[in-house]
Amino acid sequence: MKVLVVGKGAREHALAWRIAQDPGVDKIFAVPGNPGIATIAECLPDDAGAADLAEELGVDLVVVGPEAPLVAGLADELRARDVATFGPSAAAARIEGSKAWAKEILAKANAPTARALSFADPAEAKAALDEFEPPYVIKADGLAAGKGVVVAPSRSRAEEAIDACLVEGRFGEAGASLLIEEFLDGEELSVFCVTDGQTVVPLAAAQDYKRVFDGDEGPNTGGMGAYSPVPHLPPDTVARAVREIFEPVIAAMRREDVPYQGVLYGGLMVTASGPKVFEFNCRFGDPEAQVVLPRIGGSFAGLLMSCARGSLASVVPSWRPEACVTVVLASGGYPGAYDTGMPITGIAEAESIEGVTVFHAGTKGRDPLRTDGGRVLSVSALGADLGEARARAYDAAGLIRFEGKHMRTDIAARAVERSEA
């Protein structure tokens, strides 16, 4: 099997890395890829377009990593050329591309979620704050690279967030409208479900860390770390989420003539009354993919192909018994302004630690490798339990050096404490 992976981040590196372990895969291409992906795949420029390249290369499967090309219709173009594709159509990807539309689908599915109202006018949005209680959740409606959500502790902060979105245009077209959403109290959980449009198969749950600083302080980022499994949650949480959220949503989309094929990522809040969804993504999460994919056993490429070809009903994923923790190494200043081009050393030493894989997120060049983004590397480690995985991840992260390196020091710390209590 020949596989083409579309994307250039740590998620795509994790996808390519896991696909490369499948004995049925002969060749992996990546568009455009990154220096880490280049060690296991042939990286190609995307000037010609991924669909043209897929056809030219005669690949058997295309795996689309990021949300932007999915929302733009890449999967539609590939399927029109009869190329097996893992990823939803543009119409189905609206579940991430428009939070307001996702709420409509949730309502049609009668799935538990936070109450929300949508606005394009700042005055109307500010007046509607009367209908909610603090903390206020303000969300840009469109794709904002994981940074379009503000949890405002006061009305004044909520009004500032409304102005930033609708008046200042901080999120561009993605912020042309926004949602004010009910704050859900509970524990966050990331759940991936793969689906061929009919069958829904859950993968292992994970928890991620969105705030930039320890103790969940500072602004939201694209994610500073994650771990899997999440042993302290009720054992029926994922099964209940599949039954009450994922399966009804996939069925509702099918009734709307918008079938969904690929992975549906649900950001859930596990409340006192059960799991509720607060966001959907149309792709694997990052950095959650970097802790879920290393734990998947069996033929991962076969799982993705079953989704693409509509034959998922007979597939049951297997799981490695180890836990996994990933720690994101970021550029100084991220998620604000940061410098790039800093030489990176120590990756080989880090990967010499048992169970450790370093996934590239924002890197460029070779000899020396240099920083090229806000989130630079994702240091993942498998271990017999969360404590061992966490220790290995941080030992490895400490060996990697570049000017301005920043990371959280509390990834999975609370989960380890709970498991050892």
N, C-alpha and C positions, 0 to 999 in steps of 0.2 A: 504494500500500500504506500502511495505517495501522498503526503499531507502538506498543505500550505497553511501556515499560521499568519494571520494578519494582525499587526500591532508591533509595539516597540518597548513595552514596559515590563515590569517585574511579573505581572500576571501572564503576559505572553511568553516570557522566559520560563515560567513555571509550567505553562501548557506544553511548550515545545519539549522541555526537559522530561515531563511525564510521558508524553507521546513517544519520545525517543526510547523509552524503556520497553515499549511494546514490541515483542518479537515479530509481529506481523507488519511492522512499518519498515520499509526499505530506505526511504528518503524523506527528509523534512526540508521544506523551504520556508522562508519567513520574509514578509514584506512589511516594513523595511527592516525589522529586527533591531538588534543592538549588539554590542560587543560580547555580551554573555551568550546570547542566542547563537551568535556566529560560531561558537565552539561546538555546537551540536546540529546546526542547520546551515543551509546555504542562504545567506541573506541577499535579497535583491532590492534595488531601488523601486519605489512605487510610482515612478513617472508614467509608466505605461498603464497603470491601473491594475488592481488586484484581479479583477474579473478577466482581463485580457491575459494576464500572466498565468492564471489558473488554467485557462483553456490551452495556452501555448505549451505549458509544462505537462499537460495531461494528468493533473493530480486527481486522486480518487476522492479526496475530502478537503474542504476548506473550513478552517476553524477561525471565526472572527472574534478577536479578543475585545476591543474597545467598543463603547456604545456609539460614538459618533458615526462611524461608517455603517452601523446597523440602522440607526435613525435615518441616515442618508439613503438607504436602500441597496446596500451592497449585496445582501443576501438575496434580494429579489433579482438583481442582475445575474448573479451566479446561477440561481435556480432556472432562470429563463434560458440559460445555456446548458441545462441539464447537468450541472456540477453539484454533487452532494455537498450540502452546506450545513454547518452547525452554527445556528444563529437565527433569530427571528426576522421576519419581514419588516419593512419600514412601518407598515400599519400596526403590526404587533409591538414593535419597539417603542411605540408611543407610550407604552406603559411606564417607561422611564423618561421619554422625551417630553411628556406633558403630565405633570403631577395631577392636574385637574382632571384629565381624561382617565388617569388611573383611579381616581376617586369615583368616577362614574362607573367604571367596570366593577370596582369593589361593591358599589351599591347594588348593581345588577346581580352580583354574585351573593349578596347578603352576607358578605364576609366582615368579620370584626375589624374595625379600624378607627382611627381618631376622627372626630367631627371636624370638618374643614369648610371654609368659604373661600371663593376665588375672586380676585379684584385686579383691575387694570388702572383704576383711578385712586391716587393716594389719599384723597380726602375721604372717599368711601371706605377705604381700607382702615384708616385711622378711626373712623366712626364705629366700625364693626368691632373694634377692640372691646367695646362695651359688652359684647356678647360672650367674651372669653375671660378667663381668670389668669393671672400671672402664675408661672412664667408663660410668656407668649411665644409660640413657635411660628416663625416667619420663613417661608420657603419660596425661592424663585421657582417659577413653574417649569422652566426648561432645564437643559443640561448646563451645569455650572461647575463641572469637574470636582464635585464633592464639597464645594465651598459655598453653596447657595442657601444654606440653612443657618438661621440665627435663633437661638433660644434666649429670649430677652427676659431678664428678671423683673423689669419694671415697664410701665407704660411708655415712659420717655425713651427707653432703649428700643422698645418695639417700634415707636414712631420713627426713630432714627433708621432702623432697619428697613422700614417701608420706604422712606425717602431714598436710602441708598439704592434700593432696587428700582423703584418706579420714577424717581426724579433724577438722581445722579447717574442712573444707567450703569451701575457698577458691574452688572452681569450681562450687559449687552442685550441681545435679543432674548436670551434665556430669562431675563428679568423683566420682560415686557408686561408680564402679569405675575401675580404671586398668590400664594395660599396663606391664610391664617388658620392655624391648626390647633386643636385641643392638645394640651400637653399630657402625655401618657406617663404615669408613674410606674416604674418597674425596672426590670433588667433587660438590657438589649441583647438580642440574639440574631446572628446572621445564618440564614438557612438557604442553601441552594437546592433547587429541584430541577432535574433534567426532564424534559418532556418532548414527545413527538407530536403533540397536539391532542393526544388522547390519554395515553398513560403518563402518570406523574410518579417519578422515582426520586425520593429525597436522598441527598448526600449528607455527610456528617455535618453537624452544627459547629459554628465557631463564634467567638466573640472578638470584636476589633476595638481599637482605641482611636477615636477620631480627633481628640484634642491634642494640641502640640506638646503640652508640658505634663509632667507627672501630676497625679492627683486629678486628672481631667480638668486642668486649668488651661487658659489660653484659647485662641481661636480654633475653629474646626480646620482640619486638614483632609487630604485624601486618605489618611489612615497611617498611624505610627507604629502599628504592630497588631498581632492577633494570636490566638491560640485555639486549638481543637484537640480533644473533645471538650465539652462543657459539662463536667460530671455533676455539678451541684444543682442543676436544674431538674425539675420533676421529670422522671423517665419517659412520660408520655407526651412531653411538650412538642417534639417534632411531629409525631404521629397525629396529634391533635391539630397542629398547624396545617399539615397536609390535608386532613379531612375537612377542616373548617375554612381554610383560606386558599391553598394552592389548587386543589381539585375543583372547587366551585369557580375560581377565577378562570382557570383554563377552560372549563365548560362554558362559562359566560362569554369568553372571547370566541369560542367556537360558534356559539349561537349568534354572535354579532358578525359572523363570517370573517373573523380575524384570527385564524388558527395560529397557535404559538408553537414554534419548534426551536429548541435550544435549551438554555439554562435560564430559569426565572429565579432571581435572587430576591428574597424577601428580607427586608430589615424589620424585625419583629420586636415588640416590647412585651415581655412576659409580665402581665399585670396580675392582680389578685383574682381577676375573673378569667384568666387564661391569656393565650397569645393574641396580640393584635398587630396588624401590619401598619407601619408608619411610612414605608417607602418600598418601591419595587425598582430593581435594576434589571436590564435586559441582557446581562452578561455576568461572568464571574466577578466577584468583588476582589478588590486589591486593597489590603494585603491578605484577605481571607483565603484567596486561592492558594497562597503560598503555605498555608497550613492544612488545607483540606486535600489538595492534590497529592502531596507526599504520602498521605494516609490511604489513598485508594489502591486496592489490589486489583489483580486481573488485567484484562485488556481495556485500557482506558480509551484507546483509539476505537475499539469495537463499540464501546458505550456511546461515544460521540456519533459514530456512523449509524448506530441503531436509532438515535434521535433524528438524524438527517433523513433516514430512509423509512421512518414510520414503523419500525419493528421493535419498539422498546418493551412491549408487553412481556417478553420472555427473558428480559435481562434483570439480574439481581446483582448489584455491585458488591464486591467483597472489600474488607477493610483490614489494614494492618493494625496490630494491637497497640502500636506505639502512639504516644501523644506527640504533638508538634507545636512549636512556638516560633514566631518570627518577630524580629526586631528591625524596624526601619531606621536606616542611617540617613539623615537629612542634611542638607546644606544649611549653614548658619543663616538665620533670618527667615527661613521657611516657616509658615506659608506666605510671608511677606517678601520683600525684595531680598535677593541673594546673589552671590557671585558664582560663576561657573569656571571651568577650566582648571580646577585644582587637581594635582596629581594624586592618584589613589594607590596605596600599597597595602599588602597584607592579606589579600584575598586567598592566595594559595595556602598561607599559614592557617587562615580561618577554616578552610575546607579540609585541612588535614585532621581536624577534630571529628571524631566518629559521629555520623548522623547529620553533619552540617552541609548545607548547600547555600551558596550565596547567589541570589537572583538579582540581575541588573535591572534597575529602573531608569535612572538618568545618568548614563555614562557614554563616553565617546572615546575613540582612538584606541591605540594599543602601543605599549612601550614608549611613553607611559600611558596607562589608562587615566582618563580625567573625568571630573564631574561634569554633568550636562543637564542638571535638573534640580528641582527642589528635593524630591525624594530620590536618593542616589542608589541605594542598595537595600535589599531585603534579606536579612540573615536568618535563615530557617534552620531549625534543628529538630530531629526526631529523638525521642528518649523513651525509656521504659514507662515513665510517667511524666506529668507536667513539670515536676520539680527538676528532673534530669534534663528534659528538653529545654527548660528555661535556662538552667546553668550552662548548658552547651551553647545556646544561642548567644548569651551574654559573654561567655569566654571568647567565642569567635568574633563577636562584634568588637571586643576590645583590642583585637589584633589588627583590625583594619584602620588605616589612618588616611585622613585628608584634612586639609585646613578648613576649619569651621564646622567639623563634624558634630552633629547634634543627634541625640536619641533620647527617648524616654527610658527611665530605669525601672519602671514598675509594670512592664508588660507581664501579664499572667501572675503577678505577685499575689494578688488577693485570692485567685483561684487555687494557687499552691497552698496558701494558708488554710483555705477551706478544706482542701483534700487531706491535709495533714492533721486537721483538728480532731 
